[in-house]
Amino acid sequence: MPCFAASRAILDRNRRHIPGGMFSLNRETDPILVFEKGEGAYLWDADGNRFIDYHAAFGPYLLGHNAEEINRAVEQSFHAKASLFGANTTTQEGRLSELMCNVIPFADSVQILNTGSEATYQAIRLARAFTSRDHILVMQGGYNGWHNDVACNVMTPLSEIGPRVSPGEYPVVPLGAGVPEAHRALIHVVNFNDIESIEYVCQKYPIAAILTEPILQNIGIVKPLPGYLPALRKVADKYGCVLIFDEVKTGFRHAIGGYSAISGVFPDIAVYGKALANGYPIAAVAGRAELMDLFAHPDPKRRVFLAGTYNGHPVPVAAAIATIEYLLNSEAKVYERLEQLGRTLELGFESIRKEAGIPLTLVRQGSAFCIYFMDHAPIDWHDIAQNHDFAADTAMRRSLLECGIFPFPLATKQWSISTAHTEKMIRETVDALASVILRQPTLR
């Protein structure tokens, strides 16, 4: 295992003044790595180790770390003396909103925020205001943000949620303390790909919104079964619910218009982030006018309150504009290249799978993938919890660090490829996977 002494020393020092030692505790890794530089598809840590990065900071880096085209646009905003004016609008706000409405098939308008959690928070507010209902339906294994309504049931042990139930719902298990019991009573958790349970909940409660990632990408890659997303659209229409797609991870990584553009299923509202600005902090709520206009409704009692000092900050706005324009100018080249790199890795892994003699499955959507130690692609969290070998997954990820490969060292976390990756890097990664999986007895 590489030496991480300097990384550990930095974390120990930071713990003196930061609870847990870092500003977002879901970033903690074992072993501890403190990175100091990112360029293209490479990361360098405080001990001087270099890694090919497949974590991409939980997914934003579609074009690689410090992409020149995006950084150049940010630098130009500095030279133009762009600032956070805090009064009215800016031409750049107009440019970004126009671009987004042009590329998102169902979007009449957008609002810009700073984080994906803020975006889902506001999307839920819109849905509740629009329907005059309070209950929200979410997916077991989906992550939709840190706020009280949705911070629950991501990788919950089956000992806490019980065996598979269909049709039916699962207990709400918050991700941490401080969530009022009253909030839990308004949240209903079902398994992804279980349309019968979704209809069951919609029949039983006044559901304001069905909130889901179109692909579950916080427990790897769990794809919708054929017909599932169209059925969601029909159920939402039948019961008068607002259909919200959380595209914070899927949006702009798989297509410019998000996964909804690929599936042809259009939600009422979608939220975006991460790849929208290639790593700069930004998020968006986009949707149909009759919902979005509630942000500016003339009746204060119907108006959905939206505010944020840093909403539309010129730096991430410039980065988002540059990212979308780059994708538009080279759309085929970008997505075809990402698909080619992903396919090369998938083919290389297939030979490893055949030789390994243990259950292995690689599930991929374009540039995002996950390796499961099970004999089939999972359909929901229960499937993963019952069949995936978490210990082998974690051991594989930690062993890959010795080979200079950095997937986030926690089982089932998504791997991400960027345009900065090369065929040579992909081949090195396949060789490293073969070395780890085929030559380590603990993984066989």
N, C-alpha and C positions, 0 to 999 in steps of 0.2 A: 504494500500500500504506500502511495506517495506520502511524503512528509507534509503535515498540515500544522506544524508548530506555530508558525506566525499567524495563521488564521485563528487558532485557538486563543492565542494571546490577545488578539484584537477583540474577539468576542468577550473574553474575560474582562478586558478593560471597559468595553461598552456597557457591560452589565452593571457597572458602578452607578451609571446615570440613566440607563434605559431599562425598564422592566423587560426581562428576557433577553436584553442585549441588542434588539433590533426593532425597527419601526413597523414591521408586519410579521407577527410571530408564525404565520403559516410558511414563512421562508426558511425556518430552521431545518437544518439537514444533519444527518448522521452518516458519515463523519462531517465535522465542521469544515466548511470551505468559505473563505471570505475572498470574493473576487475584486480585483482592482482595475481590470481593463477588459473591454470587449470590442472586438473588431471583426466584422464579417461574421463568420461562423465560429470564431475562436473566442475563448475566455482565458484569462490569466489570473491566477489567484495570488494571494499575498506571499506565498512560498515560491513563486516563480513557475509553478506547474501550468502547462498549457493543455486545454481541453477542446475537443470539437463539441460544440454546444448543441444539445437537442432539447434543452429545457425552454430556451427562448423567453425566460422570465415569465413563465406560465402562458406563453403563446404570442406576445405582441410582435416579435421580430420576424415578419414575413420577408423583409428585404435584408435581414442581417443587422448586426449591431453597428451603430454609427454609419448608416448608409449615406454615402456622399450626397446623393440627390436630395435627401430629406434634410440633412444637416445644412446644406447650402441654402435651402429655403428659410430655415430658422435664422441663419446668419444674416440673410438679406433683411429679415424683419428687424433685426437689431440695427443694421445700418440705416434702415428707413425710420428709425426712432419710434417704431411701434411701441405702444405702452398699454398698460391696463388703465383705461380712462375712467371707467366706472360711471359713465353717463351715456344713455342711449345706445346706439348700435355702431357698427363699423362696416366698412366695405368688405373686409375679409369675412365677417360673419355671413354677409349676404352671399359671398362667393362660395363658401363651404356649404351652406344650406342648399344653394342651387345645385351644386355638384351632387350632393347626396340624394336630393329628390330626383335628379335625372337618372341615377344609377340604381335606386331602390324601386322596384316596380310598383309597389302599392303606396309609396310615401307621398303624401300631399305636402307635408311640412316636417321640420325637425326642430328639436331643441338640443343645445349642446351643454353638457355637464363635464365633470372631471373624472368620475369613476363609474365603473359598471354598476356598483351597488347603488349609487345615487340614481342611476338611470332606471333600474328596476323599481326602486322606491317610488319614483315619479310615475312610472308606468302603472303601478298598482293604484296610486292615487287617482290617476285618470280613469281607470276601470271602475273604481268605487264611485267616483263622482258621476260617471256616465250611466251606471246601472242602478245607482242608489242601493247597492248591496255591499256587504262587508266581507264575505267569505272568499278565500283564495285557495285554489287547487294547485299543488306543486308535485314534483316527481321525486320519488325515492332515488337517491344517487345523483340528483341534479344540484348544482350550486348556483344560486341566484343573488348572492350578496351577503353583507354582514348585518343587515338590519333585522329587527325583531320578527317581521313577518315571514322571512325566508331563511334565516340562519339556522337550518335544521336538516337532519336526515341526509347527509351526504354519504359517508362511509360507515353508517351505523351498524354495529354488530347485530347479527340475527338474534342474539340473546336478549336484545333490547326491543326489537320490533316484532319478533315472533316469526312463525313460518309464513310461507306464501299464502296470501288471501286474495281471492278473485271470484266474484266481484266484492270489493270492500276497500277499506283504508287501513293505514298503519298508525301507530302512536306517533305523535310529534315529539321528536327528541332534539332539543336545542343543541347547537354546537358549543355552547358555553353558558355560564351563569348570567343572570341579570335580565333574562327574558320573562316578562310577566306572564302569568298563567292565562290572563285574559287574551293575550295575543294568540296563544296556542289554540284556544277554542275556535278561532277563525280560520285556522290553517288545516288543510286536508291533504294527506300524503298518500299517493298511490304509486304503483310501479309504472315506469316507462313502458310503452308498447302494450298497455292493458286498457284498451278502449272500453271494455265492459265495466271496469272499476271507475273510469272517468264518468261514464253515464250514470252509474250508481250514485256517485257523490253529487252530481248535478241534479239528480232527482230528489235527493235527500236534503240539500242545503241551498240557500240563495247564493249561488256562486257568482261573484263579480268577474273573476278572471281565471282562466286556465293558463298557467305560466310554465313554460318548458323551454329547455334548450332543444332545438330540432335534432341535434345529435348530442348525447350526453358526453361531454368532453372533460369532465372533472373526475371521472372514474375510468379514464382511458378513452376509448372510442366505442360507444354503444349506439349503433345506427337504428333509425326507425325501420320497423318491418314494413314490407310493401302494403300500402293502403292505410298505414297508421296516421300519417299527417293529414291526408284528406279526410279521414274519419274524425280527427280532432276538429277540423274546420266545420264539419257538419254538426257535431255535437255542440260546439260553441254557438252556432247559428240556431240550432233547435231550442236551446235553453236560454238564449239571450245573454250569453257570457262574452266577455272580451277575450280574444285569443292573443296572448302575448308570446312572442318568440324571444328568448334570451340568446341573442347572437353575439354576445360579448366575445366569445371564443371562435365561433364559426364565421361571423361576418367578416368579409374581405379576405379571410384566409382561403376560403374555398371558391369564392367568386366575388366579383365587385359588388354585386347586388345582394350578397349574403346567401345563405343556404336556401332561403325562400325562393331565390331566383333559380336555383338548381331544381328544387322539388316542385316548383310551380304552385305551391300552397302558400297563400298570402295571409299573414296574420293581420289583426287590426292594428297592433302596435308591435314594434320590434326595438330592441335596445342593442347598441353596438359599443365597441371599445377596442382595446388591445391593438390588433393589426390596422385599425382605422388610421392611426398616426405613427405606425412602426415604432412603438415604444414610448412615445411622448404621452403624458397623462391627459386623456380625453375620453369622453363617452357621449353617446347620443341617444335620444328617444325619437323615433320616427314613426309616422302612422297616418291614418286617415284623418281628414280635416275635421269631421264631426267630433272626434275625440281630442285631437291636438288643439283645436280652437278653445277648449275649456281652459287652457292656460291663460287665455286673454278674454274670457267671457265678460260681457258688460255687467252682468249681475254678480256682485261680490259673493253672494251666497252660492252661486254655481261655479265660480272661478276656482280653479285649482292653483294653489299658491306654489310658485316656482321662483326661487331666488338663488343667488350664489355669486359672491364677490369675484371668484376666479372663473366663472363660466365664460367661455369664449376668450380666455387669455390668449394673447397674440402668438405666443410661441407654439403651443400645441395646435392652434388653429392653422398656422402656417405649415406645420408638419403634416396635418391631415389633408390640407389642400394639395400639398406636394405629393403625398402618397397616392391619393385618388388620381391626380393627373398623370402620375407615372404609370399607374396601373392601366389607365385608359389609353395612354399612348403606346403601351407595350403589352396589352392584355394577353394576347395569344402567347407571346414569348414567355411572360411570367408564369402563367398557369400551366402552359405546356411543359415548361422546364421543371416546375415543381412536381408535376405528375410524372415526368420521366425519372426524376431523382427518386421519388417515392416508389415507383415501379421497380427500379433497379435494386433498391434495398429489399423490397418485398420478394423479388425473384431470388436474391441471394439468401434471404432468410429461409425460403422454401427448401433449399438443399440442406440447410441446417436442421430444419424440422424433420425431414425424412430420415436423417442420420441419427437424430438425438435419442430416439427410443423412449421419449416421454411425451405426454400431451403438450402440444405447443400450437398456438394460433396467433397469427399477426393480423390485426384488423386495421385498415387504413382508409382514410378519406383524403385523397390528394396528398397534401404535405404533412398531415397529422396522422400518427399511428400509435398503436400500443401492442405490446407483446403480452399475451395471456398464457399462463401455464395451465391450460385446459384444452379440451379437444374440439371446441367449437367457438364461434363468435358469440359473445354474450348478448342477451336480449334485455337484461335489466340488472339491477343491483343484486337481487336475490340469486340470480344465476351466477354472478361473479362470486358472491360471498360463499356460496355452496360448493363451487367447482374450481375456483382459481387457487393456485398454490402461492399464497402471499409471501411465505418465507423464501421460496425459490426466486420469486420476482425481486425481492429486496436484495438478496444475495447477488443476483446477476447485476443489478444496477451498481452495487458497491464494488464488485469486481471490475466492472468496466472503467471505473475511475483509474485503476492501475494501468489501463490501456490508453488513457488520455481521452476517454469518451465521457461526456457528462449528460446523462439523463438525470432528472430529479430523483434522488435516491429514496423514493417512497413508492411502494407498490401501487400499480394501476395508474400512475400519473402519465399524462399524455407526452409523447415525443413530438417535436416539431422540426420540420426541415425548412430552411430559408433559401432564397435565391443565391445567397452567399456560399452555400454548400456546393461542393464540386463532386464530380464522379469519383475522383480519387479519394475524397473524404468518405463518400458512401462505401467504397470498396474497403477502406481501412475499417470502417464501422462494422461491415459484414465480417471481416476477418476477426475483429475483436469479439464479436458475438459468437463466432464459431469457437474461438479459443476458450471463452468463458463457459459456454453451454456444453460443448462437446468434451472438454478436457477437465472439467471440475466435477468430481464425484458427487458433491453435495447438490448439484443441479441435475443429476441423472437418476 
